[in-house]
Amino acid sequence: MEGYKTFKEAVADASTKASLWKFLGNGAEFDKEELLKMAEFYDSVTKPDGWNYYGVFNEGAIALVTMPVNEVEPLFIPIK
């Protein structure tokens, strides 16, 4: 798993591994362009903190990793 401070960095990496994701919060599906736009907006209204980062798994899944306990919360899973 690779780790990134911003959501946009994580999406950029994940988009090299998949092209369509499902958000586990509500089941909505996002393609690469939609997810990148969402990430840009999210990063523009939030600031990275020193405790959390985004993890990208080999298949392109994106998770939020909360430190210092390394709790992994899956956010987006690839479906294509």
KOLMARZA-709363 format. One line per field, with one value per atom (N, C-alpha, C): residue number from 1; x, y, z; atom name. Coordinates in pm, whole numbers, plus 32768, in hexadecimal, padded with zeros to 4 digits. Example, Ala and Ser with C-alpha at 12.3 -4.5 7.8 and 13.67 -1.06 7.14 Angstrom:
loza c(1,1,1,2,2,2)
xx c(8527,84CE,8528,8505,8557,850A)
yy c(7DC7,7E3E,7EB6,7F1F,7F96,8003)
zz c(830C,830C,830C,82C4,82CA,8313)
vomar c(N,CA,C,N,CA,C)
//
This chain:
loza c(1,1,1,2,2,2,3,3,3,4,4,4,5,5,5,6,6,6,7,7,7,8,8,8,9,9,9,10,10,10,11,11,11,12,12,12,13,13,13,14,14,14,15,15,15,16,16,16,17,17,17,18,18,18,19,19,19,20,20,20,21,21,21,22,22,22,23,23,23,24,24,24,25,25,25,26,26,26,27,27,27,28,28,28,29,29,29,30,30,30,31,31,31,32,32,32,33,33,33,34,34,34,35,35,35,36,36,36,37,37,37,38,38,38,39,39,39,40,40,40,41,41,41,42,42,42,43,43,43,44,44,44,45,45,45,46,46,46,47,47,47,48,48,48,49,49,49,50,50,50,51,51,51,52,52,52,53,53,53,54,54,54,55,55,55,56,56,56,57,57,57,58,58,58,59,59,59,60,60,60,61,61,61,62,62,62,63,63,63,64,64,64,65,65,65,66,66,66,67,67,67,68,68,68,69,69,69,70,70,70,71,71,71,72,72,72,73,73,73,74,74,74,75,75,75,76,76,76,77,77,77,78,78,78,79,79,79,80,80,80)
xx c(8055,8000,8059,803C,8080,802E,8070,802B,803D,7FD3,7FD4,7F90,7FC4,7F8A,7F0C,7F03,7E8B,7E39,7DB9,7D5D,7D7E,7DA1,7DC1,7E38,7E9F,7F13,7EE9,7E93,7E64,7E13,7DBB,7D69,7DC1,7E25,7E80,7EC3,7EEE,7F2D,7EC7,7E54,7DED,7DBE,7DBD,7D8C,7DEB,7E63,7EBD,7E9F,7E48,7E2C,7D9C,7D41,7CB3,7C77,7BFC,7BBB,7B2E,7AFB,7A76,7A76,7A3E,7A3D,79B1,799B,791F,7942,78F7,7907,78BC,78FF,78C1,785A,785F,77FF,7770,775D,76D4,76C5,772F,7729,7734,7748,7755,77D2,77CA,783A,7879,78FD,7948,79B0,79B8,7A25,7A9D,7B0A,7B87,7B76,7B36,7B25,7AD1,7A65,7A0F,7A59,7AA5,7AED,7B5D,7BA0,7C07,7BCB,7B58,7B15,7AEC,7AB7,7A90,7B0A,7B78,7BF1,7C28,7C26,7C55,7C00,7B7D,7B25,7B3E,7B42,7B56,7BD9,7C44,7CC5,7CC4,7C70,7C6B,7C24,7BD2,7B87,7BB6,7C16,7C4E,7CE5,7D1F,7DB0,7DDF,7E4A,7E7E,7EAD,7E95,7ECA,7F38,7F7C,7FEB,7FC1,7F3F,7F11,7ED3,7EA6,7E60,7EA4,7E91,7EBD,7E65,7E70,7E22,7E7B,7E48,7E91,7E56,7EAC,7E80,7EB9,7E61,7E89,7EA9,7EEA,7F18,7EAA,7E2F,7DC3,7D7E,7DA4,7D6B,7D06,7CF3,7C99,7CD8,7C84,7CB3,7C77,7CCB,7C9E,7CD7,7C95,7CC8,7D0B,7D87,7DD2,7DE2,7DAF,7DB3,7E25,7E7A,7EED,7ECB,7F09,7F7D,7F58,7ED8,7EB0,7EAD,7EC9,7EC6,7E40,7DD3,7D4D,7D33,7D0D,7CF7,7C62,7C2F,7BA1,7B96,7B6A,7B5A,7AF4,7B16,7ABD,7A89,7AE3,7AC0,7AFD,7AAA,7ADE,7AD1,7B34,7B2D,7AC7,7A7D,7A21,7A40,7AA5,7AD0,7B5A)
yy c(7F8A,8000,807C,80D7,8158,81BD,821D,8281,830D,835E,83E7,8446,84BF,8524,8562,856C,85A9,853E,8559,8500,84FE,8571,8578,8521,851F,84C8,8436,8413,8388,8362,83BB,839F,8394,83EA,83E4,835B,8327,82A3,8237,823C,81D5,81D0,8243,8247,8203,81E2,8194,80FF,80DC,804F,8027,8089,806E,80E6,80D6,8143,8162,8112,8128,80F6,8147,8125,8132,80E9,80F5,8130,819A,81D7,8181,8150,80F4,8138,81BD,8205,81FD,8203,8201,81AF,8171,811E,8169,81ED,823C,8212,8217,81F2,826F,826E,82DF,82AE,82F3,82D5,832B,831B,835F,83F7,842F,84C0,84F5,84B0,84DB,84D4,8469,8458,84C0,84E1,8549,85D2,85F3,8672,8678,8609,8603,8617,85D7,85E1,8670,86B1,873C,8796,8784,87D5,87B6,8737,8710,874A,873D,8771,8809,884D,88DF,8912,88BF,88EB,88AA,8850,8810,881C,8814,8817,8790,8759,86DC,86F0,868E,8695,862D,8630,85D4,854A,8534,84B5,8457,8489,8436,843B,83D1,83D1,8373,837C,8325,82B5,823C,81C8,8197,816F,8135,80A9,804A,7FBE,7F97,7F25,7EF9,7EF6,7ED3,7EC9,7F4F,7FB8,803D,8069,801A,8044,80B8,8113,8187,8180,8195,8190,8208,822A,828F,8244,8268,8227,828C,826A,82C2,8298,82F7,82DE,830F,82E4,828B,81F7,81D6,814A,80FC,813F,80FF,80BE,8102,80D2,80F0,808B,8099,8097,8106,8110,8113,80A6,80A5,810E,815A,81C2,819F,817F,8162,80DD,8087,8008,8006,7FD1,7FCD,7F65,7F89,7F29,7F12,7F5C,7F47,7F82)
zz c(8000,8000,8000,7FA4,7FA0,7FEE,802F,807D,8044,804E,8018,8079,8083,80DB,80A1,801C,7FE1,7F99,7F90,7F4B,7EB6,7E7E,7DEF,7DCC,7E20,7E07,7E07,7E65,7E6E,7DF2,7DC7,7D50,7CD4,7CC9,7C55,7C4E,7CC0,7CC3,7CA4,7CE6,7CD4,7C42,7BFE,7B75,7B13,7B3E,7AEA,7AF6,7B54,7B71,7B55,7B4E,7B38,7AEE,7ABD,7A74,7AA8,7B04,7B3C,7BCC,7C27,7CB6,7CEF,7D5B,7DA8,7E2F,7E55,7ED9,7F3C,7FA1,8000,8059,8064,80B8,8086,8001,7FCC,7F4C,7F1D,7EA6,7E23,7E28,7DAE,7D62,7CDC,7C88,7C4B,7C40,7C0C,7BA8,7B36,7ADA,7AFF,7AB5,7AD5,7AD8,7A73,7A6B,7AE0,7AFF,7B6F,7BF4,7C07,7C84,7C92,7C25,7C29,7C49,7C0E,7C2C,7CBF,7CF1,7D7E,7DD7,7DB4,7E04,7E04,7D92,7D8B,7DE4,7DDE,7E33,7EC6,7EE8,7F74,7FAA,7F5E,7F8B,7F96,7F47,7F4D,7FCA,8007,807E,80FF,80F6,816E,816C,81E1,81EB,8221,81E6,821D,82AD,82FF,8387,8396,8402,8416,8442,8454,848C,8426,83B7,8357,82CF,8283,81F8,81A8,8125,80CC,809C,80A4,8075,7FF2,7F95,7F16,7F0E,7EFA,7EF3,7E62,7E51,7DCD,7D64,7D89,7D27,7D0E,7D59,7D45,7DAD,7E16,7E82,7ECF,7F00,7F4B,7FD7,803C,80C7,8113,8180,81DC,824E,826A,82D6,8347,83BB,842F,8489,84A6,84FD,858A,85F1,85F3,85FA,85F3,8603,8581,8510,848D,846F,8495,8474,83E1,8394,8305,82EA,82AF,828B,81F3,81B6,8124,80F7,808F,805A,7FD0,7F74,7EE9,7EC2,7E85,7E52,7DBA,7D76,7CE4,7CB5,7C4D,7C13,7B7F,7B4D,7AC3,7AB0)
vomar c(N,CA,C,N,CA,C,N,CA,C,N,CA,C,N,CA,C,N,CA,C,N,CA,C,N,CA,C,N,CA,C,N,CA,C,N,CA,C,N,CA,C,N,CA,C,N,CA,C,N,CA,C,N,CA,C,N,CA,C,N,CA,C,N,CA,C,N,CA,C,N,CA,C,N,CA,C,N,CA,C,N,CA,C,N,CA,C,N,CA,C,N,CA,C,N,CA,C,N,CA,C,N,CA,C,N,CA,C,N,CA,C,N,CA,C,N,CA,C,N,CA,C,N,CA,C,N,CA,C,N,CA,C,N,CA,C,N,CA,C,N,CA,C,N,CA,C,N,CA,C,N,CA,C,N,CA,C,N,CA,C,N,CA,C,N,CA,C,N,CA,C,N,CA,C,N,CA,C,N,CA,C,N,CA,C,N,CA,C,N,CA,C,N,CA,C,N,CA,C,N,CA,C,N,CA,C,N,CA,C,N,CA,C,N,CA,C,N,CA,C,N,CA,C,N,CA,C,N,CA,C,N,CA,C,N,CA,C,N,CA,C,N,CA,C,N,CA,C,N,CA,C,N,CA,C,N,CA,C,N,CA,C,N,CA,C,N,CA,C,N,CA,C,N,CA,C,N,CA,C)
//
